[in-house]
Structure formats: structure tokens, C-alpha cells
């Protein structure tokens, strides 16, 4: 679960900072999600989906892995 955002981000070749800028969050927020300190809200998941240009099936997997 914790590594899912990091895995998707890595597959898309995006840094934490780049993802943070794309979804109007801080790099610290992305790091906290990836380490499991906090979890993204559903609206954050939608923003991540768009920023990483995930397919609908990928988005479903991301949501499933984070719940």
C-alpha cells in the first residue's frame, strides 16, 4: 500500500517534487503518503491519477491498494 504511489510515480519517471507541483501539494506531503505517515484523500487520488496519466484500470488499482 505505502509504496504504491512511489511505484506508479517511478514508472512514469516523475519525482516527488514534480508530482507535488502537478497536484498542488508539497514534496513533504508526497513523502508522507509514500511512507504511510498519512493517506491521500479521494480527491488527491483523482489528482494523482490525472497527473500520472493513469488508465482507468490503473486508477482503480491505485485506489484499491490505498484503501
N, C-alpha and C positions, 0 to 999 in steps of 0.2 A: 504494500500500500504506500509506504513512505517514499519509495523510490520511483513510483510511477510517473510523477511529473518530471522528475530528473531524467528518467528513461525516454519519455516522449520528447522532452526538450533536447536531449542528446542526439536522438535520431534525426531531429530536424536541424541540428547544428547550431542551436541557439544557446547563448549564455544566460545565466540567471539575470544579469543586468539587462540584456536585450529583451527577455520575456517580461521583466518588470516594467520596462519602458513601454512595451507594446500593450500592456493591460493596465497601465497607470497605477502600479504598485511599486514598492521599494524592493531592492535586491534582498534586504533582510526578510521581507515577507515571503519571498520565493524560497529562501533558505529555510525559513521556519516550516513551510509546508513540506519541503523535501526531507527534512529531518524528523518530521512528525510532531514538532512542538505545537503547531496549530494546524487546522484544516481549512481549506478554501470553502467559501460559501458556494451555493449553487450558481449564483451569478458570476462568481470568479471562475468556476469550471467552464461556463459558457465563454467567457473572455479568453481563457486558456485555449479552448477548442478553436476559436477563431484565430487567435494569434499564431498557433502552431499549424493552422490549416489542416486539421484532422478531418478524416472522413467521418461520416455519421456512425459507422461501426466502431471506429476508434474512440469517438466521443462516448459512446455507450460503455466501452471497456474502461475508459478513464473514470467515468462516474461510478461504475461498479467497483473498481479497485479502490476507490477513495471512500466508499461507504461501508 
